[in-house]
Amino acid sequence: MLILQVVALEPIHGYAIAQRIRQISRDVVQVPQGSLYPALHRLENRKVLVAEWKQSETGRDAKYYRLTPRGRAYLKSEAESWERLSGAIRLILREARGTSR
């Protein structure tokens, strides 16, 4: 979901996706290259992302990813699921703290 959220901002290449996630999370979340590229390929195979080769800001050819309409719907669904889950976890933690006092 984090990869999709970053790609939703603008077309972006793989290395920049990892950098953006690290930057936005203030270095808490780091996506290893060995995990990122297989995930990008899976998302591309599922038609959630499309990619095209372009020249990067450094002048090198890079594969730029963007969300498809299917990808936007998938991201919306995943974000809603995450919000429900994280809300439930907050409730459980709050309740657990309340009973331990």
Backbone as CSV, one residue per row, in Angstrom:
resi,resn,N_x,N_y,N_z,CA_x,CA_y,CA_z,C_x,C_y,C_z
1,MET,0.822,-1.184,0.000,0.000,0.000,0.000,0.874,1.260,0.000
2,LEU,1.994,1.236,0.704,2.870,2.411,0.745,3.429,2.730,-0.633
3,ILE,3.797,1.706,-1.359,4.307,1.911,-2.717,3.240,2.583,-3.566
4,LEU,2.023,2.071,-3.508,0.937,2.639,-4.309,0.643,4.074,-3.915
5,GLN,0.700,4.361,-2.625,0.423,5.723,-2.166,1.450,6.701,-2.731
6,VAL,2.704,6.306,-2.759,3.753,7.173,-3.305,3.587,7.323,-4.815
7,VAL,3.288,6.233,-5.501,3.104,6.295,-6.951,1.884,7.145,-7.300
8,ALA,0.882,7.165,-6.432,-0.326,7.965,-6.684,-0.016,9.457,-6.742
9,LEU,1.064,9.878,-6.106,1.423,11.298,-6.087,1.871,11.793,-7.457
10,GLU,2.637,10.961,-8.173,3.171,11.324,-9.487,3.872,10.113,-10.083
11,PRO,4.042,10.061,-11.398,4.859,8.986,-11.978,6.269,9.061,-11.383
12,ILE,6.801,7.911,-11.018,8.059,7.897,-10.269,8.794,6.583,-10.535
13,HIS,10.120,6.630,-10.492,10.906,5.416,-10.718,11.184,4.702,-9.395
14,GLY,11.599,3.451,-9.500,11.750,2.585,-8.335,12.618,3.142,-7.230
15,TYR,13.815,3.579,-7.559,14.716,4.091,-6.525,14.087,5.278,-5.810
16,ALA,13.413,6.150,-6.555,12.775,7.321,-5.948,11.602,6.923,-5.055
17,ILE,10.932,5.813,-5.383,9.847,5.327,-4.523,10.411,4.993,-3.146
18,ALA,11.487,4.230,-3.123,12.111,3.852,-1.851,12.573,5.084,-1.084
19,GLN,13.173,6.037,-1.791,13.647,7.266,-1.142,12.489,8.077,-0.573
20,ARG,11.401,8.181,-1.324,10.247,8.965,-0.880,9.610,8.341,0.359
21,ILE,9.477,7.019,0.376,8.913,6.344,1.550,9.790,6.602,2.764
22,ARG,11.086,6.475,2.594,12.019,6.727,3.699,11.906,8.164,4.180
23,GLN,11.849,9.096,3.242,11.779,10.521,3.572,10.474,10.864,4.295
24,ILE,9.348,10.441,3.747,8.051,10.763,4.341,7.930,10.147,5.734
25,SER,8.471,8.949,5.918,8.376,8.267,7.214,9.455,8.720,8.193
26,ARG,10.241,9.691,7.793,11.345,10.198,8.626,12.306,9.074,9.006
27,ASP,12.657,8.279,8.024,13.616,7.177,8.138,13.126,5.992,8.961
28,VAL,11.840,5.945,9.291,11.311,4.812,10.050,11.075,3.619,9.132
29,VAL,10.541,3.870,7.947,10.234,2.790,7.003,11.249,2.825,5.870
30,GLN,11.930,1.700,5.685,12.882,1.590,4.588,12.529,0.352,3.772
31,VAL,12.414,0.536,2.484,12.055,-0.567,1.588,13.320,-1.028,0.875
32,PRO,13.801,-2.223,1.185,15.003,-2.721,0.504,14.744,-2.934,-0.987
33,GLN,15.735,-2.652,-1.801,15.614,-2.820,-3.250,15.208,-4.250,-3.602
34,GLY,15.698,-5.221,-2.839,15.373,-6.621,-3.095,13.912,-6.960,-2.855
35,SER,13.209,-6.114,-2.121,11.766,-6.290,-1.907,10.960,-5.398,-2.835
36,LEU,11.483,-4.214,-3.109,10.745,-3.225,-3.891,10.491,-3.684,-5.325
37,TYR,11.524,-4.096,-6.016,11.362,-4.414,-7.437,10.474,-5.636,-7.686
38,PRO,10.582,-6.699,-6.893,9.609,-7.787,-7.074,8.171,-7.327,-6.806
39,ALA,7.981,-6.452,-5.819,6.636,-5.926,-5.536,6.133,-5.096,-6.710
40,LEU,6.990,-4.269,-7.282,6.593,-3.466,-8.442,6.197,-4.360,-9.616
41,HIS,6.956,-5.428,-9.835,6.635,-6.352,-10.933,5.295,-7.048,-10.689
42,ARG,5.041,-7.457,-9.443,3.747,-8.089,-9.131,2.601,-7.114,-9.371
43,LEU,2.765,-5.862,-8.933,1.717,-4.856,-9.116,1.498,-4.554,-10.597
44,GLU,2.574,-4.569,-11.353,2.463,-4.356,-12.800,1.734,-5.540,-13.461
45,ASN,2.064,-6.755,-13.047,1.402,-7.950,-13.596,-0.083,-7.979,-13.264
46,ARG,-0.451,-7.414,-12.127,-1.865,-7.362,-11.711,-2.612,-6.183,-12.327
47,LYS,-1.919,-5.427,-13.168,-2.513,-4.260,-13.851,-2.900,-3.147,-12.878
48,VAL,-2.201,-3.093,-11.751,-2.405,-2.034,-10.765,-1.500,-0.850,-11.105
49,LEU,-0.346,-1.162,-11.669,0.615,-0.156,-12.126,0.912,-0.381,-13.599
50,VAL,1.266,0.697,-14.271,1.859,0.599,-15.605,3.184,1.344,-15.542
51,ALA,4.073,0.974,-16.430,5.395,1.590,-16.406,5.825,1.953,-17.815
52,GLU,6.647,2.980,-17.887,7.270,3.340,-19.162,8.679,3.840,-18.880
53,TRP,9.539,3.576,-19.838,10.924,4.002,-19.710,11.036,5.473,-20.085
54,LYS,11.701,6.238,-19.219,11.966,7.659,-19.462,13.356,7.968,-18.932
55,GLN,13.811,9.141,-19.278,15.090,9.585,-18.742,14.859,10.203,-17.364
56,SER,15.662,9.775,-16.385,15.528,10.297,-15.021,16.202,11.658,-14.911
57,GLU,16.075,12.245,-13.734,16.691,13.551,-13.481,18.216,13.508,-13.585
58,THR,18.792,12.305,-13.483,20.243,12.165,-13.615,20.667,11.859,-15.050
59,GLY,19.680,11.759,-15.960,19.989,11.486,-17.357,20.021,10.016,-17.721
60,ARG,19.783,9.152,-16.752,19.777,7.712,-17.020,18.367,7.249,-17.340
61,ASP,18.263,6.195,-18.126,16.950,5.611,-18.396,16.444,4.923,-17.136
62,ALA,15.178,5.161,-16.819,14.561,4.560,-15.637,13.117,4.209,-15.964
63,LYS,12.621,3.203,-15.306,11.240,2.765,-15.496,10.361,3.559,-14.526
64,TYR,9.483,4.374,-15.078,8.584,5.209,-14.273,7.239,4.515,-14.144
65,TYR,6.761,4.439,-12.915,5.499,3.758,-12.623,4.402,4.770,-12.353
66,ARG,3.171,4.405,-12.752,2.001,5.210,-12.401,0.835,4.265,-12.166
67,LEU,-0.138,4.747,-11.400,-1.315,3.940,-11.096,-2.247,3.866,-12.295
68,THR,-2.874,2.739,-12.456,-3.950,2.584,-13.432,-5.263,2.911,-12.709
69,PRO,-6.360,3.054,-13.432,-7.652,3.216,-12.744,-7.920,2.054,-11.775
70,ARG,-7.561,0.860,-12.190,-7.698,-0.304,-11.302,-6.829,-0.134,-10.055
71,GLY,-5.636,0.424,-10.240,-4.733,0.670,-9.122,-5.287,1.691,-8.144
72,ARG,-5.928,2.731,-8.662,-6.540,3.744,-7.786,-7.652,3.131,-6.943
73,ALA,-8.468,2.284,-7.559,-9.543,1.609,-6.822,-8.957,0.665,-5.768
74,TYR,-7.907,-0.054,-6.139,-7.251,-0.977,-5.209,-6.648,-0.207,-4.036
75,LEU,-5.980,0.904,-4.321,-5.393,1.718,-3.261,-6.470,2.236,-2.319
76,LYS,-7.569,2.712,-2.859,-8.670,3.218,-2.031,-9.186,2.123,-1.104
77,SER,-9.402,0.944,-1.644,-9.891,-0.187,-0.855,-8.895,-0.585,0.234
78,GLU,-7.620,-0.668,-0.121,-6.587,-1.040,0.846,-6.438,0.014,1.943
79,ALA,-6.516,1.287,1.575,-6.405,2.368,2.564,-7.580,2.319,3.537
80,GLU,-8.774,2.057,3.023,-9.948,1.944,3.897,-9.800,0.760,4.850
81,SER,-9.318,-0.359,4.359,-9.090,-1.533,5.213,-8.057,-1.226,6.286
82,TRP,-6.983,-0.542,5.900,-5.941,-0.189,6.855,-6.488,0.750,7.931
83,GLU,-7.299,1.723,7.544,-7.886,2.650,8.519,-8.757,1.897,9.520
84,ARG,-9.557,0.949,9.050,-10.388,0.148,9.959,-9.515,-0.662,10.912
85,LEU,-8.495,-1.324,10.370,-7.616,-2.150,11.191,-6.848,-1.311,12.204
86,SER,-6.257,-0.206,11.756,-5.476,0.616,12.688,-6.377,1.249,13.744
87,GLY,-7.621,1.590,13.385,-8.573,2.107,14.370,-8.900,1.061,15.420
88,ALA,-9.095,-0.178,14.988,-9.378,-1.264,15.926,-8.191,-1.509,16.849
89,ILE,-6.989,-1.451,16.313,-5.788,-1.636,17.132,-5.682,-0.521,18.165
90,ARG,-5.963,0.734,17.753,-5.943,1.847,18.710,-6.927,1.603,19.850
91,LEU,-8.125,1.141,19.512,-9.130,0.858,20.544,-8.644,-0.218,21.512
92,ILE,-8.057,-1.269,20.972,-7.552,-2.351,21.820,-6.441,-1.843,22.724
93,LEU,-5.504,-1.077,22.178,-4.406,-0.547,22.989,-4.918,0.404,24.060
94,ARG,-5.865,1.248,23.693,-6.441,2.185,24.660,-7.129,1.420,25.791
95,GLU,-7.884,0.400,25.433,-8.584,-0.415,26.436,-7.581,-1.141,27.328
96,ALA,-6.528,-1.692,26.734,-5.517,-2.414,27.505,-4.806,-1.484,28.477
97,ARG,-4.531,-0.262,28.066,-3.892,0.709,28.972,-4.841,1.085,30.096
98,GLY,-6.119,1.204,29.771,-7.113,1.576,30.772,-7.296,0.513,31.836
99,THR,-7.195,-0.745,31.467,-7.396,-1.818,32.442,-6.137,-2.132,33.222
100,SER,-4.991,-1.660,32.760,-3.746,-1.964,33.475,-3.418,-0.915,34.527
101,ARG,-4.235,0.104,34.635,-3.957,1.160,35.620,-4.465,0.825,36.974
